[in-house]
Amino acid sequence: MIKIALFDAKPYDKPAFDRYGAQGGVEYHYFETKLTEETASLAAGYDGVCAFVNDDLSRPVIEKLYSLGIRLAVLRCAGFNNVDLQAAYGKIHVLRVPAYSPHAVAEHAMALLLTSVRRIHKAYNRTREFNFSLNGLAGFDLFGKTVGVIGAGKIGRAFIDICRGFSMRVLYYDKFAGEIEGATSVSLDTLFQESDVISLHCPLTEETDHLICAQTLAQMKKGVIIINTSRGGLIDAEDLLAAIKEKQVGAALLDVYEEESDLFFEDVSGHILQDDVLSRLLSMPNVIVTSHQAFLTEEALSAIAETTTQNAVDFFAGKPLVNEVCYRCESFGECKKQRKGKCF
């Protein structure tokens, strides 16, 4: 039996992981605490660790886990910006879930957009208090509007398909994507200048860190709507707040936030929020924040548990690790994984 320490565990994680773990011979032990340098010692005696988006897999944590005999870290998410891949190379194999339900995230992005432009959240609150006035609830049609999609991977393409269903004009920017039917590939500058709505579906890298900042916000149409269901670090939150106050940004629809790690997935309603930027964003009538829930569908949870479990099973069975990531895969011409089935 393979024993995996699963950190930052939530009640909705357990059913699917228990089900697929039993099928694959993997026994998950759930820890509510996040993986940090202080909590890494909890992994002692386990065969591997399972981490989520706000767990810390920086160099000190990698070294601590390695000293405990851990050789496998399975991420139950697609992104890996919280992992020091260079520190992990040669010590701990890192595997992820590259795709679980791109439709879940894409549909959530559109749900945020529709909620905002049709004032659904405001109407919901009014009618619960028996206020049936329509004053201040006028929205606008998505039909014919221009949407700019940054990142045309599986999630970005799913969102593009949804937008095409609303008869929107679709622009997209992705250095690696080919032609997409019904959408036009453009430069970032063109996308910023012509889009009524901008939706972020790209990973967080050194190149995309603070992609949305004062400089790029100034290029956009006045009243632009920005959607982020990818990673919080894509947006400079302070610059976004300033642009909202100046009415350069008409609405910000955020499922992620740069400093979310100590807040999202937790109930802090009984505490005073210390993050002044987030507090001010939440006070804005044209800002909607959800707490990194775009992935949260039954289908996605099942797919995440299935792939994560298979990643662990493949590792201990000595099979090729198709979902392994390392810093050499893109930085060096020849990837060992293509020859040997694993990165090292």
C-alpha positions as CSV (number, residue, x, y, z in Angstrom):
1,M,0.0,0.0,0.0
2,I,1.3,3.4,-1.0
3,K,1.0,6.0,1.8
4,I,0.6,9.6,0.7
5,A,0.3,12.6,3.1
6,L,-2.3,15.0,1.6
7,F,-1.9,18.5,2.9
8,D,-4.5,21.4,3.0
9,A,-7.2,18.8,2.9
10,K,-10.8,19.9,2.7
11,P,-14.0,17.8,3.2
12,Y,-14.8,17.9,-0.5
13,D,-11.4,16.3,-1.3
14,K,-11.9,13.1,0.7
15,P,-14.7,11.2,-1.1
16,A,-13.0,11.1,-4.5
17,F,-9.5,10.5,-3.1
18,D,-10.7,7.7,-0.9
19,R,-12.5,6.1,-3.9
20,Y,-9.6,6.2,-6.3
21,G,-7.0,5.5,-3.6
22,A,-8.8,2.3,-2.7
23,Q,-8.9,1.3,-6.4
24,G,-5.2,2.0,-7.0
25,G,-3.7,0.8,-3.7
26,V,-3.0,4.3,-2.4
27,E,-3.8,5.2,1.2
28,Y,-4.2,9.0,1.7
29,H,-3.8,10.5,5.1
30,Y,-5.4,13.9,5.3
31,F,-3.8,17.0,7.1
32,E,-5.8,20.1,7.3
33,T,-2.7,22.2,7.7
34,K,-0.9,23.6,4.6
35,L,2.5,22.2,3.7
36,T,5.2,24.6,4.9
37,E,8.7,24.3,6.3
38,E,7.2,24.0,9.8
39,T,4.7,21.3,8.8
40,A,6.8,19.3,6.4
41,S,7.9,17.0,9.3
42,L,4.3,15.5,9.2
43,A,5.4,13.7,6.1
44,A,7.8,11.5,8.0
45,G,7.1,7.8,7.3
46,Y,5.1,8.5,4.2
47,D,6.0,7.5,0.6
48,G,5.0,10.9,-0.9
49,V,3.1,14.1,-0.4
50,C,0.1,15.6,-2.2
51,A,0.0,19.4,-2.4
52,F,-2.5,22.0,-3.6
53,V,-2.1,25.5,-5.0
54,N,-1.3,27.3,-1.7
55,D,1.0,24.7,-0.3
56,D,4.7,25.7,-0.1
57,L,7.2,23.6,-2.1
58,S,10.0,26.1,-1.9
59,R,13.7,25.0,-1.6
60,P,13.6,24.8,2.3
61,V,10.5,22.6,2.1
62,I,11.9,20.4,-0.7
63,E,15.1,19.9,1.3
64,K,13.2,19.0,4.4
65,L,11.0,16.5,2.6
66,Y,14.0,15.0,0.9
67,S,15.7,14.5,4.3
68,L,12.6,12.6,5.4
69,G,12.9,10.2,2.5
70,I,10.2,11.8,0.3
71,R,10.9,11.3,-3.4
72,L,7.4,12.1,-4.8
73,A,5.2,15.2,-4.7
74,V,1.9,14.9,-6.5
75,L,0.1,18.2,-7.2
76,R,-3.7,18.0,-7.3
77,C,-3.8,21.0,-9.6
78,A,-2.4,22.1,-13.0
79,G,-0.3,25.1,-11.9
80,F,3.1,24.6,-10.3
81,N,4.3,28.2,-9.6
82,N,4.5,27.3,-5.9
83,V,7.2,24.7,-6.5
84,D,10.9,25.4,-6.7
85,L,11.5,23.0,-9.6
86,Q,15.2,23.6,-9.7
87,A,15.5,22.7,-6.0
88,A,13.4,19.6,-6.6
89,Y,15.4,18.4,-9.6
90,G,17.4,15.3,-8.8
91,K,15.6,14.9,-5.5
92,I,11.9,14.8,-5.7
93,H,9.8,14.0,-8.7
94,V,6.9,16.5,-9.2
95,L,3.8,15.4,-11.0
96,R,0.7,17.5,-11.7
97,V,-2.8,17.2,-13.1
98,P,-2.5,19.1,-16.4
99,A,-6.2,18.9,-17.2
100,Y,-9.1,17.9,-15.0
101,S,-12.2,19.9,-16.2
102,P,-11.3,22.9,-18.4
103,H,-15.0,23.4,-18.8
104,A,-15.4,23.9,-15.0
105,V,-13.0,26.9,-15.0
106,A,-14.3,28.3,-18.3
107,E,-17.9,28.1,-17.2
108,H,-17.1,29.8,-13.9
109,A,-15.4,32.7,-15.8
110,M,-18.5,33.2,-17.8
111,A,-20.7,32.9,-14.7
112,L,-18.7,35.7,-13.2
113,L,-19.1,37.8,-16.3
114,L,-22.8,37.2,-16.6
115,T,-23.3,37.9,-12.9
116,S,-21.6,41.2,-13.3
117,V,-23.0,42.6,-16.5
118,R,-26.6,41.5,-15.6
119,R,-26.3,42.6,-11.9
120,I,-27.5,39.1,-10.8
121,H,-25.8,39.4,-7.4
122,K,-27.4,42.7,-6.7
123,A,-30.9,41.5,-7.8
124,Y,-30.5,38.4,-5.6
125,N,-29.8,40.5,-2.5
126,R,-32.7,42.9,-3.3
127,T,-35.4,40.4,-3.9
128,R,-34.5,38.5,-0.7
129,E,-35.5,41.7,1.1
130,F,-38.7,42.0,-1.0
131,N,-37.2,44.9,-3.0
132,F,-38.3,44.4,-6.6
133,S,-37.1,47.7,-8.0
134,L,-35.1,47.6,-11.2
135,N,-33.3,50.9,-10.6
136,G,-29.6,50.6,-11.1
137,L,-29.8,47.1,-12.5
138,A,-29.4,47.9,-16.2
139,G,-26.6,45.8,-17.7
140,F,-25.5,45.3,-21.3
141,D,-25.5,42.7,-24.0
142,L,-22.5,40.5,-24.6
143,F,-23.6,40.0,-28.2
144,G,-21.2,41.8,-30.5
145,K,-18.8,42.8,-27.7
146,T,-15.0,42.0,-28.1
147,V,-13.5,39.6,-25.6
148,G,-9.7,39.2,-25.4
149,V,-8.5,35.8,-24.1
150,I,-4.9,35.6,-22.8
151,G,-3.8,32.0,-22.9
152,A,-5.4,29.6,-25.4
153,G,-4.8,26.2,-23.7
154,K,-7.6,23.9,-22.9
155,I,-9.3,26.3,-20.5
156,G,-8.8,29.3,-22.7
157,R,-10.2,27.4,-25.7
158,A,-13.2,26.2,-23.7
159,F,-13.9,29.9,-22.7
160,I,-13.5,30.9,-26.3
161,D,-16.1,28.4,-27.4
162,I,-18.5,29.8,-24.8
163,C,-17.9,33.3,-25.9
164,R,-18.6,32.3,-29.5
165,G,-21.9,31.0,-28.4
166,F,-22.8,34.5,-27.2
167,S,-21.8,35.8,-30.7
168,M,-18.9,37.8,-29.2
169,R,-15.9,38.9,-31.3
170,V,-13.0,36.8,-29.9
171,L,-9.4,37.9,-29.9
172,Y,-6.7,35.7,-28.3
173,Y,-3.0,35.9,-27.4
174,D,-0.9,32.8,-27.0
175,K,2.7,32.4,-28.2
176,F,2.3,28.6,-28.6
177,A,-1.3,28.2,-29.9
178,G,-2.1,27.7,-33.5
179,E,-5.2,28.9,-35.3
180,I,-8.5,28.7,-33.5
181,E,-11.8,28.6,-35.5
182,G,-13.9,31.7,-34.9
183,A,-11.2,33.6,-33.1
184,T,-8.3,35.9,-34.1
185,S,-4.8,35.7,-32.9
186,V,-3.4,39.2,-32.1
187,S,-0.6,40.8,-30.2
188,L,-1.0,41.7,-26.6
189,D,-1.1,45.4,-27.4
190,T,-3.9,44.9,-29.9
191,L,-5.8,42.7,-27.4
192,F,-5.5,45.3,-24.6
193,Q,-6.5,48.1,-26.9
194,E,-9.6,46.5,-28.6
195,S,-11.2,44.3,-25.9
196,D,-14.3,45.2,-23.9
197,V,-13.7,42.1,-21.8
198,I,-10.3,40.5,-20.9
199,S,-10.1,37.0,-19.4
200,L,-6.9,35.5,-18.1
201,H,-6.2,31.8,-18.7
202,C,-2.4,31.7,-18.8
203,P,0.0,30.2,-16.2
204,L,1.9,32.4,-13.8
205,T,5.6,32.6,-14.9
206,E,8.3,35.2,-14.7
207,E,7.1,36.5,-18.0
208,T,3.4,36.8,-17.0
209,D,4.0,38.0,-13.4
210,H,1.9,41.2,-13.0
211,L,0.9,41.0,-16.7
212,I,-2.0,43.3,-15.7
213,C,-0.4,46.4,-14.2
214,A,-0.5,50.2,-14.4
215,Q,1.2,50.2,-17.8
216,T,-1.0,47.6,-19.4
217,L,-4.2,48.9,-17.8
218,A,-3.5,52.3,-19.4
219,Q,-3.6,50.7,-22.8
220,M,-7.1,49.3,-22.3
221,K,-10.5,50.7,-23.2
222,K,-12.1,52.8,-20.5
223,G,-14.5,50.6,-18.6
224,V,-12.9,47.3,-19.5
225,I,-14.0,44.2,-17.6
226,I,-11.2,42.0,-16.3
227,I,-11.7,38.3,-15.4
228,N,-9.0,36.2,-13.6
229,T,-9.7,32.5,-12.9
230,S,-6.0,31.5,-13.4
231,R,-3.4,32.8,-10.8
232,G,-3.5,35.9,-8.6
233,G,0.0,37.0,-9.5
234,L,-1.0,37.8,-13.0
235,I,-2.5,41.0,-11.7
236,D,-0.9,43.8,-9.6
237,A,-3.8,44.2,-7.2
238,E,-2.8,47.7,-6.1
239,D,-2.6,48.9,-9.7
240,L,-6.0,47.2,-10.4
241,L,-7.5,49.0,-7.4
242,A,-6.2,52.3,-8.6
243,A,-7.6,51.7,-12.1
244,I,-11.0,50.8,-10.6
245,K,-11.1,54.0,-8.6
246,E,-10.2,56.0,-11.7
247,K,-13.0,54.2,-13.6
248,Q,-10.5,52.9,-16.1
249,V,-11.7,49.4,-15.2
250,G,-15.4,48.9,-15.3
251,A,-15.5,45.6,-13.3
252,A,-13.0,43.2,-11.9
253,L,-14.1,39.5,-11.5
254,L,-11.6,37.6,-9.5
255,D,-11.5,33.9,-8.5
256,V,-7.8,34.3,-7.5
257,Y,-5.8,36.9,-5.6
258,E,-2.1,37.4,-5.3
259,E,-2.0,37.2,-1.5
260,E,-4.7,34.6,-1.2
261,S,-2.7,31.8,0.5
262,D,-3.6,32.7,4.1
263,L,-7.3,33.5,3.3
264,F,-8.8,31.5,0.5
265,F,-10.3,28.1,1.4
266,E,-10.6,29.2,5.0
267,D,-13.4,30.8,7.1
268,V,-12.0,34.0,8.5
269,S,-15.4,35.7,8.9
270,G,-14.7,36.1,12.7
271,H,-11.5,38.0,12.1
272,I,-10.5,41.5,11.0
273,L,-9.2,41.3,7.5
274,Q,-5.6,42.6,7.6
275,D,-5.2,42.8,3.8
276,D,-6.1,46.4,3.1
277,V,-6.0,46.0,-0.7
278,L,-8.4,43.0,-0.7
279,S,-10.6,44.8,1.8
280,R,-10.9,47.8,-0.5
281,L,-11.5,45.6,-3.6
282,L,-14.3,43.8,-1.8
283,S,-15.9,47.1,-0.9
284,M,-16.2,48.1,-4.6
285,P,-19.7,47.6,-6.1
286,N,-18.1,46.5,-9.4
287,V,-15.8,43.8,-8.0
288,I,-16.8,40.2,-7.5
289,V,-14.5,37.9,-5.7
290,T,-14.9,34.1,-5.3
291,S,-12.3,32.1,-3.3
292,H,-10.6,30.0,-5.9
293,Q,-13.6,27.9,-6.6
294,A,-13.6,27.8,-10.4
295,F,-12.4,24.2,-10.4
296,L,-14.9,23.1,-7.9
297,T,-17.3,20.7,-9.7
298,E,-18.0,17.1,-9.0
299,E,-16.6,16.1,-12.3
300,A,-13.4,18.1,-11.7
301,L,-12.9,16.7,-8.2
302,S,-13.2,13.2,-9.5
303,A,-10.8,13.8,-12.4
304,I,-8.2,15.4,-10.1
305,A,-8.3,12.5,-7.7
306,E,-8.1,9.9,-10.5
307,T,-5.1,11.5,-12.2
308,T,-3.3,12.3,-8.9
309,T,-3.7,8.7,-7.8
310,Q,-2.5,7.3,-11.2
311,N,0.5,9.6,-11.1
312,A,1.5,8.1,-7.7
313,V,0.8,4.5,-8.9
314,D,2.9,5.1,-12.1
315,F,5.8,6.5,-10.1
316,F,6.1,3.5,-7.7
317,A,5.5,1.0,-10.5
318,G,8.4,2.5,-12.5
319,K,6.2,3.5,-15.4
320,P,6.8,6.6,-17.6
321,L,5.7,9.8,-15.8
322,V,3.7,11.6,-18.4
323,N,2.6,14.3,-16.0
324,E,6.0,15.1,-14.5
325,V,7.3,18.6,-14.6
326,C,10.8,20.0,-14.0
327,Y,12.8,23.1,-14.8
328,R,14.8,21.3,-17.5
329,C,11.8,20.3,-19.7
330,E,11.6,23.7,-21.4
331,S,15.0,25.2,-20.6
332,F,17.1,22.5,-22.3
333,G,17.0,21.1,-25.8
334,E,16.6,17.4,-25.0
335,C,14.2,16.3,-22.3
336,K,15.2,13.1,-20.6
337,K,11.5,12.3,-20.0
338,Q,11.1,11.7,-23.7
339,R,13.9,9.0,-23.6
340,K,13.6,7.5,-20.1
341,G,10.0,8.3,-19.1
342,K,11.0,10.5,-16.2
343,C,12.9,13.8,-15.8
344,F,15.8,12.3,-13.8
